[in-house]
Amino acid sequence: MSIRRHITIIVIAIIFITCMPIVRTAVVFFHPEVVSNSYLFFFPSVFSILVGAGLIYSIINVVKKARKNIRERYESDMLEKTYKNIVEDSGVCSIIIDNHSIIKFISKNLERLSGYSPTELIGVELYKTLPSAYREQVSKIVSRIFSGNDYDETIQVQVYTKERVDKWVSCRLYAVKDNAGNISQVQMMVWDIDKEKKMQLELEQTEQDKKAQQLMLQTIIDYCPVIIYMKNMKGEFVLTNSRMKNLAGLTAGTESPVSGRMNNRSEKNKLYEEYDRKVMQEKRMVTFEDEFVHRNGHSTNYYLMKFPIFDQDGELEYICTFSTDISSLKKSERLMLEAKKEAEQAKEAQEIFMANMSHEIRTPMNGILGMSNLLMSTSLNDEQKDFMQAIQESAKNLLAIINDLLDFSKIKSGKFHLESTEFKPRQTIKKAMYPLLFRANEKKIPLKSLVDTSVPEILLGDPLRLQQVIINLVGNAVKFTDDGYVEVKIYPYSREGNKILLNIDVVDTGIGIPADKLDNIFESYTQTDTNISRIYGGTGLGLAIVKQLVELQNGTVSVKSKLGEGSTFTVQIPYLVRETYSDNTGETDETTEKENMLKDIKVLVAEDNIINQKVVQKTLMRQNATVEIVSNGQLAVDRLSVADFDIILMDIQMPEMDGYTATKHIRTVMHKNTPIVAMTADAITGEADKCIEVGMNGYISKPFDANDLYNKILELVG
């Protein structure tokens, strides 16, 4: 029974007890006869006693109930206070709003979260405390709760702080009902997650950046024109580009695409595993080439680079492979090899042609010049001498053209070798100028040579090529000068220690060169006018050969010219200066032909050409040599087996047995050391070396000079 009912009973009892004496007195006063009736007086008394007892009982119960309620209220207040302290001391804030979203209550600890005190926010619309991005979301949740729908989710939103800094919080909303069970308010439990949320967002941003970088990297490697893949230490693929996927149709973690798609799978596995082991052991990049055979039978050549990738601790973590398609390169390489082979064959054919041409032209030229020389030594009248000189001059001109062609061919083929020997520059220049004096005298023009006194007496270089350069330049100057003079000036351009830059100026007053032709005057087969070759002759190779000879010696050549006034060609060639002259220079003074130079010397001549047989025989016999002629190498071998000779003059190209074979037989089978001199019309570079290799002792080129032949024989016979 409640306290209210007890109080009602007590009030009724008190009224009854209070009114009972009054009623009894009134009854006695108005009805005295009742007094004599004891029953009537006993009943009210008893009833009063019972009412009084009930009153006392009710009072006692009221007191008990009151004390109990006071105790329960105290305990409730204490519990509420404890809970409030716990809530406010915790990181969870409580906010209560009404159905208009007006804040009605805020726990004090919200001030730690936002900087606002409860008094500053109570009465403020909730949404004004939120950034606009979250207002609609929270509004929908609040409306849903007030509509009676269940809501059991935690949301993350940002709230304004007093410093106007957005702070992340977690928020959970609950419906608050009144006594009638109607939703009258919404309670929001809010706690600070700003640090955790920002860290999460940074991690998410980092992850997004990482994914973006990975996507960018993947895009880059997908568009790379090479196959790229990377494997971990388990052999699993962790990265592949589109070319690799197209090639093998794999994804990360699949088996080796190379082993799975190539012929001789086990062998290929072993090959690639061996290279992987090499990378792991040596921890460096390895490269190799391989051929990939596709399912359709088409093959692709690849150049592969395998290299290690290490972790932060320096431990090997991945093996990356770049594979470049070199099929086109291989094809080009094959084509280049084929082209090289064809070029070498063409070059060889050219050399054979030049050797044959040299032999076929020089052989009759040797007869013409040899016979004309022999004829000039006989008694001739003036007219006959005139004719013979014309024949010799024409033959020499033809020989000069042949020599130009051969020299040009040798330079182009790269078989032109320079000598490095000591020589006397003044003597070399004199030799070069001597035959040109006759041409100048014929044209009645002065040919002067001026050698500066500061030019050293002895130089180290190639005297023959210097002589050839001077002959070509001065020969050109004489040829193209009809009036005036030709002058050669030689002096040191500079000198440092034992190094000297020798300067050669060839000046003429000839026809000159047009200004527009100066740039290409040193090109092959170039002449300033098509009429030049008809008027003056020549091949147009002279200046080209000069330029190449000079550049082979690390020198330079240039020209200054004015049409109709003449030209000046300047050559500069570096040489080394020598103070003393050694004995093995190979340079000798010109020998004047004497009588009986070869007396008592027995010479065996192996020559198949009848004219040349006569030329050699008559030339040698003129110096009282004993000469025996055979027409091929076999006959020479046969003759040597029955007779001894002091020296053998051996032609190279002969029927039955050539000169090389005959020489080898003489040296290796017959074991004879008789000096052998090659007499050949093959003026090709390397011919002299080949002669020495097979055992010959010297080399004379046809057409030969009689004095050169005499000197060579005397040198070898002694």
Summary of the structure (lengths in Angstrom):
residues: 718
radius of gyration: 63.0
end to end distance: 164.0
largest distance: 223.3
contacts: 2073
relative contact order: 0.05
helix: 51%
strand: 22%
